[in-house]
Amino acid sequence: MGKRVGRGAVLGASRGIAESLWAFWVMGVDQVQVWLRSRGRVELVEQVGLFGAEVAPLLG
């Protein structure tokens, strides 16, 4: 059984996350809120770094 995530949550590989966020831009949305779930400060900092390195560049 996979991880349970909230409604509207995206979980997966960097490309899939970027494609999901890009779909909002296509719909005319120019701002989204990204919430990274974590168990602590160290994990959150790691997730922000990974998002910036792996997902953000795919968004153009």
Biopython code that builds the backbone (N, CA, C, O; Angstrom):
import numpy as np
from Bio.PDB.StructureBuilder import StructureBuilder

atoms = [
    (1, "MET", "N", (0.842, -1.177, 0.000)),
    (1, "MET", "CA", (0.000, 0.000, 0.000)),
    (1, "MET", "C", (0.889, 1.243, 0.000)),
    (1, "MET", "O", (1.853, 1.315, 0.763)),
    (2, "GLY", "N", (0.572, 2.218, -0.849)),
    (2, "GLY", "CA", (1.371, 3.426, -0.967)),
    (2, "GLY", "C", (1.124, 4.411, 0.153)),
    (2, "GLY", "O", (0.274, 4.199, 1.018)),
    (3, "LYS", "N", (1.868, 5.475, 0.122)),
    (3, "LYS", "CA", (1.707, 6.528, 1.124)),
    (3, "LYS", "C", (0.372, 7.232, 0.928)),
    (3, "LYS", "O", (-0.063, 7.453, -0.203)),
    (4, "ARG", "N", (-0.266, 7.578, 2.022)),
    (4, "ARG", "CA", (-1.512, 8.346, 1.958)),
    (4, "ARG", "C", (-1.157, 9.823, 1.940)),
    (4, "ARG", "O", (-0.432, 10.313, 2.806)),
    (5, "VAL", "N", (-1.669, 10.513, 0.956)),
    (5, "VAL", "CA", (-1.431, 11.951, 0.846)),
    (5, "VAL", "C", (-2.770, 12.661, 0.723)),
    (5, "VAL", "O", (-3.775, 12.052, 0.358)),
    (6, "GLY", "N", (-2.777, 13.929, 1.024)),
    (6, "GLY", "CA", (-4.013, 14.705, 0.997)),
    (6, "GLY", "C", (-4.522, 14.979, -0.408)),
    (6, "GLY", "O", (-3.821, 14.767, -1.397)),
    (7, "ARG", "N", (-5.754, 15.454, -0.471)),
    (7, "ARG", "CA", (-6.379, 15.798, -1.746)),
    (7, "ARG", "C", (-5.547, 16.855, -2.464)),
    (7, "ARG", "O", (-5.147, 17.850, -1.859)),
    (8, "GLY", "N", (-5.293, 16.646, -3.720)),
    (8, "GLY", "CA", (-4.519, 17.598, -4.501)),
    (8, "GLY", "C", (-3.018, 17.449, -4.337)),
    (8, "GLY", "O", (-2.248, 18.186, -4.953)),
    (9, "ALA", "N", (-2.597, 16.504, -3.514)),
    (9, "ALA", "CA", (-1.167, 16.300, -3.285)),
    (9, "ALA", "C", (-0.550, 15.551, -4.461)),
    (9, "ALA", "O", (-1.210, 14.744, -5.115)),
    (10, "VAL", "N", (0.707, 15.828, -4.715)),
    (10, "VAL", "CA", (1.441, 15.166, -5.780)),
    (10, "VAL", "C", (2.636, 14.466, -5.150)),
    (10, "VAL", "O", (3.377, 15.058, -4.366)),
    (11, "LEU", "N", (2.809, 13.221, -5.497)),
    (11, "LEU", "CA", (3.900, 12.415, -4.960)),
    (11, "LEU", "C", (4.519, 11.661, -6.118)),
    (11, "LEU", "O", (3.799, 11.022, -6.886)),
    (12, "GLY", "N", (5.831, 11.717, -6.264)),
    (12, "GLY", "CA", (6.446, 10.962, -7.340)),
    (12, "GLY", "C", (7.767, 11.551, -7.785)),
    (12, "GLY", "O", (8.418, 12.308, -7.065)),
    (13, "ALA", "N", (8.141, 11.174, -9.004)),
    (13, "ALA", "CA", (9.412, 11.599, -9.581)),
    (13, "ALA", "C", (9.374, 13.089, -9.937)),
    (13, "ALA", "O", (8.305, 13.673, -10.111)),
    (14, "SER", "N", (10.534, 13.673, -10.039)),
    (14, "SER", "CA", (10.670, 15.109, -10.317)),
    (14, "SER", "C", (9.909, 15.532, -11.563)),
    (14, "SER", "O", (9.218, 16.551, -11.550)),
    (15, "ARG", "N", (10.026, 14.768, -12.631)),
    (15, "ARG", "CA", (9.366, 15.134, -13.889)),
    (15, "ARG", "C", (7.846, 15.153, -13.724)),
    (15, "ARG", "O", (7.183, 16.057, -14.232)),
    (16, "GLY", "N", (7.293, 14.174, -13.027)),
    (16, "GLY", "CA", (5.849, 14.130, -12.807)),
    (16, "GLY", "C", (5.359, 15.300, -11.971)),
    (16, "GLY", "O", (4.291, 15.854, -12.232)),
    (17, "ILE", "N", (6.135, 15.671, -10.974)),
    (17, "ILE", "CA", (5.770, 16.821, -10.138)),
    (17, "ILE", "C", (5.807, 18.098, -10.972)),
    (17, "ILE", "O", (4.900, 18.926, -10.889)),
    (18, "ALA", "N", (6.853, 18.257, -11.773)),
    (18, "ALA", "CA", (6.965, 19.444, -12.627)),
    (18, "ALA", "C", (5.811, 19.505, -13.624)),
    (18, "ALA", "O", (5.256, 20.579, -13.857)),
    (19, "GLU", "N", (5.446, 18.374, -14.213)),
    (19, "GLU", "CA", (4.339, 18.350, -15.172)),
    (19, "GLU", "C", (3.026, 18.733, -14.491)),
    (19, "GLU", "O", (2.201, 19.433, -15.078)),
    (20, "SER", "N", (2.836, 18.280, -13.270)),
    (20, "SER", "CA", (1.626, 18.622, -12.524)),
    (20, "SER", "C", (1.566, 20.125, -12.254)),
    (20, "SER", "O", (0.514, 20.744, -12.411)),
    (21, "LEU", "N", (2.684, 20.704, -11.850)),
    (21, "LEU", "CA", (2.736, 22.146, -11.599)),
    (21, "LEU", "C", (2.582, 22.938, -12.897)),
    (21, "LEU", "O", (1.938, 23.987, -12.911)),
    (22, "TRP", "N", (3.163, 22.445, -13.975)),
    (22, "TRP", "CA", (3.073, 23.116, -15.273)),
    (22, "TRP", "C", (1.622, 23.174, -15.747)),
    (22, "TRP", "O", (1.216, 24.144, -16.386)),
    (23, "ALA", "N", (0.845, 22.142, -15.438)),
    (23, "ALA", "CA", (-0.567, 22.102, -15.839)),
    (23, "ALA", "C", (-1.333, 23.294, -15.264)),
    (23, "ALA", "O", (-2.259, 23.798, -15.900)),
    (24, "PHE", "N", (-0.961, 23.743, -14.085)),
    (24, "PHE", "CA", (-1.609, 24.921, -13.508)),
    (24, "PHE", "C", (-1.323, 26.160, -14.353)),
    (24, "PHE", "O", (-2.216, 26.977, -14.579)),
    (25, "TRP", "N", (-0.087, 26.304, -14.819)),
    (25, "TRP", "CA", (0.284, 27.444, -15.657)),
    (25, "TRP", "C", (-0.537, 27.434, -16.942)),
    (25, "TRP", "O", (-1.014, 28.477, -17.389)),
    (26, "VAL", "N", (-0.699, 26.250, -17.534)),
    (26, "VAL", "CA", (-1.484, 26.110, -18.761)),
    (26, "VAL", "C", (-2.928, 26.567, -18.531)),
    (26, "VAL", "O", (-3.560, 27.104, -19.440)),
    (27, "MET", "N", (-3.446, 26.357, -17.326)),
    (27, "MET", "CA", (-4.813, 26.770, -16.991)),
    (27, "MET", "C", (-4.910, 28.263, -16.663)),
    (27, "MET", "O", (-6.000, 28.773, -16.405)),
    (28, "GLY", "N", (-3.769, 28.963, -16.672)),
    (28, "GLY", "CA", (-3.783, 30.392, -16.404)),
    (28, "GLY", "C", (-3.414, 30.776, -14.983)),
    (28, "GLY", "O", (-3.455, 31.954, -14.628)),
    (29, "VAL", "N", (-3.057, 29.800, -14.172)),
    (29, "VAL", "CA", (-2.651, 30.084, -12.793)),
    (29, "VAL", "C", (-1.216, 30.590, -12.817)),
    (29, "VAL", "O", (-0.352, 29.965, -13.432)),
    (30, "ASP", "N", (-0.949, 31.712, -12.160)),
    (30, "ASP", "CA", (0.415, 32.244, -12.166)),
    (30, "ASP", "C", (1.095, 32.173, -10.802)),
    (30, "ASP", "O", (2.204, 32.679, -10.633)),
    (31, "GLN", "N", (0.436, 31.551, -9.836)),
    (31, "GLN", "CA", (1.050, 31.373, -8.524)),
    (31, "GLN", "C", (0.472, 30.123, -7.871)),
    (31, "GLN", "O", (-0.744, 29.932, -7.846)),
    (32, "VAL", "N", (1.343, 29.281, -7.347)),
    (32, "VAL", "CA", (0.909, 28.099, -6.600)),
    (32, "VAL", "C", (1.676, 28.044, -5.288)),
    (32, "VAL", "O", (2.762, 28.610, -5.163)),
    (33, "GLN", "N", (1.109, 27.371, -4.336)),
    (33, "GLN", "CA", (1.780, 27.173, -3.056)),
    (33, "GLN", "C", (2.259, 25.731, -3.008)),
    (33, "GLN", "O", (1.478, 24.800, -3.208)),
    (34, "VAL", "N", (3.539, 25.554, -2.742)),
    (34, "VAL", "CA", (4.117, 24.218, -2.628)),
    (34, "VAL", "C", (4.381, 23.957, -1.157)),
    (34, "VAL", "O", (5.095, 24.714, -0.500)),
    (35, "TRP", "N", (3.810, 22.898, -0.653)),
    (35, "TRP", "CA", (3.980, 22.539, 0.748)),
    (35, "TRP", "C", (4.719, 21.215, 0.799)),
    (35, "TRP", "O", (4.209, 20.203, 0.318)),
    (36, "LEU", "N", (5.896, 21.207, 1.366)),
    (36, "LEU", "CA", (6.707, 20.004, 1.476)),
    (36, "LEU", "C", (6.522, 19.415, 2.869)),
    (36, "LEU", "O", (6.895, 20.034, 3.866)),
    (37, "ARG", "N", (5.956, 18.240, 2.931)),
    (37, "ARG", "CA", (5.734, 17.600, 4.228)),
    (37, "ARG", "C", (7.041, 17.001, 4.726)),
    (37, "ARG", "O", (7.785, 16.390, 3.959)),
    (38, "SER", "N", (7.311, 17.177, 5.990)),
    (38, "SER", "CA", (8.558, 16.655, 6.555)),
    (38, "SER", "C", (8.357, 16.297, 8.018)),
    (38, "SER", "O", (7.394, 16.715, 8.661)),
    (39, "ARG", "N", (9.292, 15.514, 8.514)),
    (39, "ARG", "CA", (9.252, 15.106, 9.920)),
    (39, "ARG", "C", (10.148, 15.975, 10.790)),
    (39, "ARG", "O", (10.234, 15.773, 12.001)),
    (40, "GLY", "N", (10.805, 16.932, 10.176)),
    (40, "GLY", "CA", (11.679, 17.798, 10.967)),
    (40, "GLY", "C", (12.408, 18.797, 10.094)),
    (40, "GLY", "O", (12.309, 18.766, 8.868)),
    (41, "ARG", "N", (13.133, 19.674, 10.741)),
    (41, "ARG", "CA", (13.835, 20.762, 10.064)),
    (41, "ARG", "C", (14.860, 20.253, 9.052)),
    (41, "ARG", "O", (14.930, 20.763, 7.934)),
    (42, "VAL", "N", (15.646, 19.261, 9.431)),
    (42, "VAL", "CA", (16.687, 18.748, 8.540)),
    (42, "VAL", "C", (16.067, 18.159, 7.274)),
    (42, "VAL", "O", (16.546, 18.407, 6.168)),
    (43, "GLU", "N", (15.005, 17.382, 7.444)),
    (43, "GLU", "CA", (14.334, 16.788, 6.290)),
    (43, "GLU", "C", (13.717, 17.866, 5.392)),
    (43, "GLU", "O", (13.768, 17.755, 4.167)),
    (44, "LEU", "N", (13.141, 18.896, 5.990)),
    (44, "LEU", "CA", (12.543, 19.979, 5.206)),
    (44, "LEU", "C", (13.604, 20.704, 4.380)),
    (44, "LEU", "O", (13.388, 20.980, 3.200)),
    (45, "VAL", "N", (14.732, 21.010, 4.983)),
    (45, "VAL", "CA", (15.815, 21.686, 4.261)),
    (45, "VAL", "C", (16.291, 20.814, 3.099)),
    (45, "VAL", "O", (16.563, 21.325, 2.013)),
    (46, "GLU", "N", (16.391, 19.514, 3.319)),
    (46, "GLU", "CA", (16.793, 18.584, 2.261)),
    (46, "GLU", "C", (15.766, 18.592, 1.121)),
    (46, "GLU", "O", (16.141, 18.614, -0.052)),
    (47, "GLN", "N", (14.489, 18.576, 1.462)),
    (47, "GLN", "CA", (13.436, 18.571, 0.446)),
    (47, "GLN", "C", (13.426, 19.864, -0.367)),
    (47, "GLN", "O", (13.238, 19.833, -1.583)),
    (48, "VAL", "N", (13.625, 20.990, 0.295)),
    (48, "VAL", "CA", (13.683, 22.269, -0.419)),
    (48, "VAL", "C", (14.851, 22.252, -1.403)),
    (48, "VAL", "O", (14.712, 22.695, -2.543)),
    (49, "GLY", "N", (15.990, 21.746, -0.968)),
    (49, "GLY", "CA", (17.159, 21.655, -1.844)),
    (49, "GLY", "C", (16.908, 20.759, -3.044)),
    (49, "GLY", "O", (17.273, 21.099, -4.169)),
    (50, "LEU", "N", (16.286, 19.617, -2.803)),
    (50, "LEU", "CA", (15.981, 18.699, -3.899)),
    (50, "LEU", "C", (14.969, 19.299, -4.867)),
    (50, "LEU", "O", (15.108, 19.156, -6.082)),
    (51, "PHE", "N", (13.954, 19.970, -4.333)),
    (51, "PHE", "CA", (12.962, 20.622, -5.197)),
    (51, "PHE", "C", (13.648, 21.659, -6.082)),
    (51, "PHE", "O", (13.405, 21.720, -7.288)),
    (52, "GLY", "N", (14.504, 22.467, -5.472)),
    (52, "GLY", "CA", (15.217, 23.496, -6.230)),
    (52, "GLY", "C", (16.157, 22.928, -7.278)),
    (52, "GLY", "O", (16.318, 23.510, -8.350)),
    (53, "ALA", "N", (16.773, 21.806, -6.979)),
    (53, "ALA", "CA", (17.741, 21.207, -7.894)),
    (53, "ALA", "C", (17.091, 20.341, -8.968)),
    (53, "ALA", "O", (17.573, 20.297, -10.100)),
    (54, "GLU", "N", (16.003, 19.651, -8.628)),
    (54, "GLU", "CA", (15.450, 18.654, -9.543)),
    (54, "GLU", "C", (14.125, 19.043, -10.195)),
    (54, "GLU", "O", (13.873, 18.656, -11.336)),
    (55, "VAL", "N", (13.283, 19.789, -9.511)),
    (55, "VAL", "CA", (11.965, 20.123, -10.061)),
    (55, "VAL", "C", (11.965, 21.517, -10.694)),
    (55, "VAL", "O", (11.520, 21.682, -11.829)),
    (56, "ALA", "N", (12.454, 22.499, -9.978)),
    (56, "ALA", "CA", (12.416, 23.886, -10.468)),
    (56, "ALA", "C", (13.033, 24.060, -11.860)),
    (56, "ALA", "O", (12.453, 24.770, -12.682)),
    (57, "PRO", "N", (14.182, 23.446, -12.162)),
    (57, "PRO", "CA", (14.746, 23.620, -13.504)),
    (57, "PRO", "C", (13.826, 23.102, -14.620)),
    (57, "PRO", "O", (13.889, 23.590, -15.748)),
    (58, "LEU", "N", (12.992, 22.137, -14.313)),
    (58, "LEU", "CA", (12.077, 21.585, -15.315)),
    (58, "LEU", "C", (10.897, 22.514, -15.592)),
    (58, "LEU", "O", (10.177, 22.332, -16.574)),
    (59, "LEU", "N", (10.702, 23.501, -14.732)),
    (59, "LEU", "CA", (9.587, 24.433, -14.895)),
    (59, "LEU", "C", (9.927, 25.608, -15.803)),
    (59, "LEU", "O", (9.059, 26.411, -16.148)),
    (60, "GLY", "N", (11.182, 25.702, -16.182)),
    (60, "GLY", "CA", (11.593, 26.770, -17.096)),
    (60, "GLY", "C", (11.911, 27.988, -16.374)),
    (60, "GLY", "O", (12.277, 28.991, -16.987)),
]
sb = StructureBuilder()
sb.init_structure("model")
sb.init_model(0)
sb.init_chain("A")
sb.init_seg("    ")
for serial, (resi, resn, name, xyz) in enumerate(atoms, 1):
    if name == "N":
        sb.init_residue(resn, " ", resi, " ")
    sb.init_atom(name, np.array(xyz, "f"), 0.0, 1.0, " ", f" {name:<3s}", serial, name[0])
structure = sb.get_structure()
